[in-house]
Amino acid sequence: MRNRKLIASLFVYGFLAVIVLGFLIPIGMMVAGSLKPDERVLLEAGTLRGYLPAEMNLQNYRDVFARVPFMRYLFNSVFITSAIVVFGLLVNSLAGYALARMQWPGRDRILLVVIALMIIPLEAIAVPLFYEVTLLGWRNTYLVQIVPFIANAFSIYLFYTFFLGLPRELEEAAKIDGAGAWRIFFTIIVPNAKAVFAAVAILTFLIQWGSFLWPLMVTNNEDVRPLPLGIASFYSLPPLQWGDIFAFGVMMVAPVLLVFLVFQRWFVKGVATTGVKG
Amino acid sequence: MPRDLKRQDCLNAWFFMLPALLGLLFFVLLPFVLAVGLSFTNLRMGSPLPTEFVGITQYQRILTDTAFLHGLLNNTIFALIVVPVQTILALLLALLINQPLRGMVVFRTLFFMPVVFPLSLVAVVWVLLYAPGPQGTLNSLLEFITAGAWQPRDFLHDGAWALPAISLTSIWQGVGFQMVILLAALQSIPEELYDAAKVDGANKRQQLVFITLPQLRNALIFVVLVTTILAFRLFDQVQIMTQGGPRNSTTTVIYEAVRAAFASQQVARGAAMTVVFFTIVLLLTLLQRFLIKHEKAIE
């Protein structure tokens, strides 16, 4: 019996290990390729040598900074994404709270509208939105990449369901003490809702950090373009040097990967919450 | 409660709601209404001609447009490849990682890692993996596995291989997301169900078929729906890896819509394409609601 269990678990480990190896090929190639001379990257792409360190140096990283405004892309990405996350958390949590815990005429109808809007993906409205912001004269700005994405029906819904589940007693005591709605929200509700704030922040961050279609449509100026467009235009910028591209890629993903590894539990929890409604 | 206190409450609620509501109205609802409205006109940005109502002309045109029809077909093929493969792989990984063995968190981390990679970066890296000729990564791997029988090919410039290649890339990036959702669903199955089954003498396979899978039903429906909708949103990988080619074999609905609105300024035509896209998303969502409701009715 014990032997059978051991064999079964060895089988599980072996199977997972094989899949993990396959999974790591693209990442390993990117990291190894970023450290070696450009001409060797393509040459060794199909060999095990492709993943082994040889003639390691940081020349590719220096080349990235010399060839494109990497720091500019990075700043733009960080600025745009954090603005959306911070304003989004504020605006959507307030809305979720109003829908879940406050009495006001029209609430049920607004809730239905929010739920209905949840199923409209950006792609379904990208073309008229593009037309709208062109009329507003917003193209090639930070504004156009931030403002349309602050209010989010799905974030509101996540806050709404979380606040519904909080015990009523939390607010009752404060109300008797004469605290107003704003004070109750910021001093009592927010500290008790860290999990949902973290989940919404992480989901928003993941989606916005990788945003590609929208900035591609509304910007044509490197000054306001984020990293995903940076890598795409670097890739199409001759001469095609894979070492440089991979160095760009490593620098683009390293900060996110670091944050992910540190806050892993929250990432996994955050993603899992999206499935709860299913 | 005194009347002005009640009014104060109501006012507060509207203040709480207003910023989000304005955002949704201006940047979701208005463009959505515009998408439908514009699709019945001939609006072209920068055109000197006045915009006119043209009825269903745009729809008639796009439904005879080869590139757009290819896009619809490609999205469908892409969904038919990605949804089953990715779901089964995610389910398998979730079941394995859910075993009470040491070190499973490490595997979970590794499988989830690609999810934090932006699709644009993933697409660029995979272009090199698909490099043509015998020294390309995938070509040499396949050559090794088949002991030399594999003929190297140029995956991304081959009409038969380009779309499957993009599918594999997407599966690599997305499977961790599904896995985590299924893992959470697995861990929320009450332990008592398994205890009862063991008392009744059910073996591991019977437990899987009669307890685990039925309990995962809603999570699986959700995951399949989300992945199918994602499949119809396909854009980034196509834009970077193939630009819709070769000969429309990887173009998509959204790729064509963006090209119409953006490259040739035909906003109305692009809007009509996105309306078709949204109709598909809506039908898929209604199907999901129906399936989940249906199950509740049985209970």
Interface residues (C-beta under 8 A of the other chain):
Chain A: S9 V12 Y13 F15 L16 I19 V20 F23 L24 I25 P26 I27 M29 M30 G33 V41 L42 L43 E44 A45 G46 T47 G50 L90 V91 N92 L94 A95 Y97 A98 L99 M102 Q103 W104 P105 R107 I110 V113 V114 L117 I119 I120 P121 E123 A124 I125 A126 V127 P128 L129 F130 Y131 E132 T134 V147 P148 F149 I150 A151 A153 I156 G180 A181 W182 F185 L206 W209 G210 F212 L213 L216 M217 L227 P228 L229 I231 A232 Y235 W242 I245 F246 G249 M252 V253 V256 L257 F260 L261 Q264 F267 V268 V271 A272 T274 G275 V276 K277 G278
Chain B: D9 C10 N12 A13 W14 F16 M17 P19 A20 L21 L22 G23 L24 F26 F27 V28 L29 L30 P31 F32 L34 A35 L38 L43 M45 L93 L96 I97 Q99 L101 G103 F107 R108 T109 L110 F111 F112 M113 P114 V115 V116 F117 P118 L119 S120 L121 V122 V124 V125 W126 V127 L128 L129 A131 P134 Q135 G136 T137 N139 S140 L141 W172 F177 V180 I181 L182 L183 A184 A185 N218 A219 I221 F222 V223 L225 V226 I229 R233 F235 D236 Q239 I240 I254 A257 V258 A261 F262 V267 G270 A271 M273 T274 V275 F277 F278 V281 L282 T285 I292
